[in-house]
Amino acid sequence: MDPVSPIARPIHDIESTNIFLELGMDDCERTASLHHLQELGPMPKATLEALVDLGLTDAEIAGYFGVPKSFVTTLANFWDIQHDKEPAR
């Protein structure tokens, strides 16, 4: 069986892999970010990919989940998700 990517694991397993350490966050930032990540549901990477594929901007995604836009942008960049930072109007 192939190992599951830490990023694709459900949220309850995120603490053991802690992607936020890779981003160089301190304890307070990691605590806040884990809370924000939980807002995206049990599979945050897949959620973010789906919403970006539907054409939502970082600001729209952030507003929907009640998390900072900078958090959405950071995750999209970390997971190499191609995203628009501003709406194309």
QUILINNOR-V465975 format. One record per pair of residues at least 6 apart in sequence whose ideal C-beta (glycine too) atoms are under 7 Angstrom apart, sorted by the first residue. I is the first residue (numbers start at 1). GAP is how many residues later the second one is. D is the distance in Angstrom with one decimal. If there is no record, write none. Layout:
i->I gap->GAP d->D
i->I gap->GAP d->D
This chain:
i->6 gap->11 d->3.5
i->6 gap->13 d->7.0
i->7 gap->12 d->6.6
i->7 gap->38 d->5.0
i->7 gap->72 d->6.3
i->8 gap->37 d->6.4
i->9 gap->8 d->6.8
i->10 gap->32 d->4.6
i->10 gap->33 d->6.3
i->11 gap->26 d->6.7
i->11 gap->27 d->5.7
i->11 gap->31 d->4.9
i->11 gap->33 d->6.7
i->14 gap->20 d->7.0
i->14 gap->23 d->6.4
i->15 gap->19 d->6.9
i->19 gap->59 d->6.7
i->20 gap->10 d->4.3
i->20 gap->13 d->5.1
i->23 gap->51 d->6.9
i->23 gap->55 d->6.4
i->25 gap->8 d->6.2
i->33 gap->38 d->6.6
i->36 gap->31 d->4.2
i->36 gap->35 d->4.9
i->37 gap->7 d->5.2
i->39 gap->26 d->4.6
i->39 gap->27 d->6.3
i->39 gap->28 d->5.5
i->40 gap->7 d->4.8
i->40 gap->8 d->6.5
i->40 gap->25 d->6.0
i->41 gap->6 d->5.1
i->45 gap->34 d->5.3
i->48 gap->13 d->6.9
i->48 gap->27 d->5.9
i->48 gap->28 d->6.3
i->48 gap->31 d->7.0
i->48 gap->33 d->6.0
i->49 gap->32 d->5.6
i->51 gap->10 d->5.1
i->52 gap->24 d->6.8
i->52 gap->29 d->5.5
i->52 gap->31 d->4.7
i->57 gap->27 d->5.6
i->57 gap->28 d->6.8
i->57 gap->29 d->6.3
i->57 gap->30 d->4.9
i->58 gap->11 d->5.2
i->58 gap->14 d->4.4
i->58 gap->15 d->4.8
i->58 gap->18 d->6.6
i->58 gap->25 d->6.1
i->58 gap->27 d->5.4
i->59 gap->10 d->5.0
i->61 gap->11 d->5.0
i->62 gap->6 d->6.1
i->62 gap->7 d->4.2
i->62 gap->9 d->6.9
i->62 gap->10 d->4.7
i->73 gap->12 d->6.3
i->76 gap->7 d->4.4
